[in-house]
Amino acid sequence: MADVREMTIGVLGGTGAQGRGLAIRWARAGLKVVIGSRSADRAEQAAKEIVEVAGGDVTGQDNAGCAAAADIVLAAVPWDGHAELLKSLQPQLAGKIVIDCVNPLGFDKKGPYALPVPEGSAAQQAEQLLPESRVTAAFHHVSAVTLADLGVEHVDLDVLVLGDDREATDVVRALADTIPGVRGIYGGRLRNAHQVEAFTANLIAINRRYKAHAGLRITDV
């Protein structure tokens, strides 16, 4: 298994809060990161800002360029554009580990709730759209606020990693482990991604009620 520290990490949606936060942490950990966005100019500007905060080797390209340049690609994009974007990047993502961290959620006056997904989950949708990629699911429950705050040196969090390709899930767990305090924990097959994605609604409700940035810890592991 290749050392994750020798790989280039692509972040589709790297100009958004979640993708940007993870990119900041990976840049600080010394990984090579490529930010992806619909606009190459926006991606380059985000990369410049991340370097100013965290240092490291961070560049920006449009989404296709990001997917082509990376060894591992994180999809941290809005749910409503998820399918269209991944389908358009099939050639660039072929043979690569793809990490889906998208949470299909809706919001109304009662708060957040999980949306139904015909394929079962966002990760399973990605698996169907990217048959030549090694699709995993991870990083659903990480606070973007905590990630972006490098004053928080130790991120108290476990990241559940799901997938059917055991080597791919091991690589993604190692990627999670590069963030101080974070552990990557194998969470089962990709068919179990729905409840992991849906649980994000519960965490948002917890964080709103307690004015916190809560995450998950798995005990006795």
Residue pairs with C-beta under 8 A, 6 or more apart in sequence:
1 167
1 170
1 171
2 71
2 171
3 174
4 31
4 72
4 171
4 174
4 175
4 178
5 30
5 31
5 178
7 31
7 32
7 70
7 71
7 72
7 171
8 32
8 33
8 34
8 69
8 70
8 71
8 72
9 23
9 26
9 31
9 32
9 33
9 34
9 70
9 71
9 72
9 73
9 74
9 175
10 33
10 34
10 36
10 66
10 67
10 69
10 70
10 71
10 72
10 73
10 74
11 19
11 20
11 22
11 23
11 33
11 34
11 35
11 36
11 66
11 73
11 74
11 76
12 19
12 36
12 63
12 66
12 67
12 73
12 74
12 75
12 76
12 77
12 85
12 89
13 19
13 36
13 37
13 74
13 75
13 76
13 77
13 78
14 20
14 23
14 33
14 34
14 35
14 36
14 37
14 43
14 46
14 47
14 60
14 66
14 76
15 35
15 37
15 42
15 43
15 46
16 76
16 77
16 78
17 144
17 145
17 148
18 76
18 101
18 139
18 142
18 144
18 147
19 35
19 74
19 76
19 77
20 35
20 46
20 50
20 144
20 148
21 142
21 143
21 144
21 145
21 146
21 147
21 148
22 74
22 76
22 139
22 142
22 147
23 33
23 35
23 46
23 50
23 58
24 50
24 53
24 54
24 147
24 148
24 150
25 54
25 147
25 155
25 178
25 179
26 33
26 56
26 175
26 178
26 179
27 33
27 50
27 51
27 54
27 55
27 56
27 57
27 58
28 54
28 55
28 56
28 150
29 56
29 178
29 179
29 180
30 56
31 56
31 57
31 178
32 56
32 57
32 58
33 47
33 50
33 56
33 57
33 58
33 59
34 47
34 58
34 59
34 60
34 61
34 65
34 66
34 69
34 70
35 43
35 44
35 46
35 47
35 50
35 58
35 59
35 60
35 61
35 66
36 43
36 60
36 61
36 62
36 63
36 65
36 66
36 67
37 43
37 46
37 60
37 62
37 63
37 66
38 62
38 63
39 62
40 60
40 61
40 62
40 65
42 60
43 60
43 61
43 62
43 66
44 59
44 60
44 61
45 60
46 60
47 58
47 59
47 60
48 60
50 56
50 58
51 58
53 150
54 150
59 69
60 66
61 69
63 85
63 88
63 89
64 88
64 89
64 92
66 73
67 73
67 89
67 92
67 93
67 96
68 92
70 96
71 96
71 97
72 96
72 97
72 98
72 99
72 171
72 172
72 175
73 93
73 96
73 97
73 98
73 99
74 98
74 99
74 101
74 139
75 82
75 85
75 86
75 98
75 99
75 100
75 101
75 102
75 126
76 101
76 102
76 139
77 85
77 102
78 102
79 102
79 103
79 104
79 105
79 115
79 122
82 102
82 104
82 122
82 125
82 126
83 125
83 129
86 93
86 98
86 125
86 126
86 129
86 130
87 129
89 130
90 129
90 130
90 132
93 130
93 132
93 133
94 130
94 132
94 133
95 132
95 133
95 134
96 133
96 134
97 133
97 134
97 136
97 168
97 171
97 172
98 126
98 130
98 133
98 134
98 135
98 136
99 136
99 137
99 138
99 139
99 172
99 175
100 122
100 123
100 126
100 135
100 136
100 137
100 138
100 193
101 137
101 138
101 139
101 140
102 122
102 123
102 197
103 122
103 140
103 197
103 198
103 200
103 201
104 114
104 115
104 117
104 121
104 122
104 197
105 112
105 113
105 114
105 115
105 200
105 201
105 204
106 112
106 113
106 114
106 115
107 113
111 201
111 204
111 205
111 208
112 200
112 201
112 204
112 205
113 201
114 194
114 197
114 198
114 201
117 124
117 125
117 194
118 125
119 125
119 127
119 128
120 191
120 193
120 194
121 137
121 190
121 193
121 194
121 196
121 197
122 137
122 193
122 197
123 135
123 136
123 137
123 162
123 190
123 193
123 197
124 190
124 191
124 193
124 194
126 133
126 135
127 135
127 190
134 163
134 165
134 168
135 163
135 190
136 161
136 162
136 163
136 165
136 168
136 169
136 172
136 190
137 161
137 162
137 163
137 190
137 193
137 196
137 197
138 159
138 160
138 161
138 162
138 172
138 176
138 184
139 159
139 176
140 160
140 196
140 197
140 199
140 200
141 157
141 159
141 160
141 196
141 199
141 200
141 203
141 215
141 216
142 155
142 157
142 159
142 182
142 215
143 207
143 213
143 214
143 215
145 213
146 152
146 155
146 157
146 213
146 215
147 155
153 180
153 181
154 180
154 181
155 179
155 180
155 181
155 182
155 215
156 181
156 215
156 217
157 181
157 182
157 183
157 215
157 216
157 217
158 182
158 183
158 184
158 185
158 215
158 216
158 217
158 218
159 173
159 176
159 182
159 183
159 184
159 185
160 185
160 186
160 187
160 196
160 216
160 218
161 169
161 172
161 173
161 176
161 184
161 185
161 186
161 187
162 169
162 186
162 187
162 188
162 189
162 190
162 192
162 193
162 196
163 169
163 172
163 189
163 190
164 189
164 190
169 186
172 184
173 183
173 184
173 185
173 186
174 184
175 184
176 182
176 183
176 184
177 183
177 184
183 218
185 218
185 221
187 196
203 214
203 215
203 216
206 212
206 214
207 213
207 214
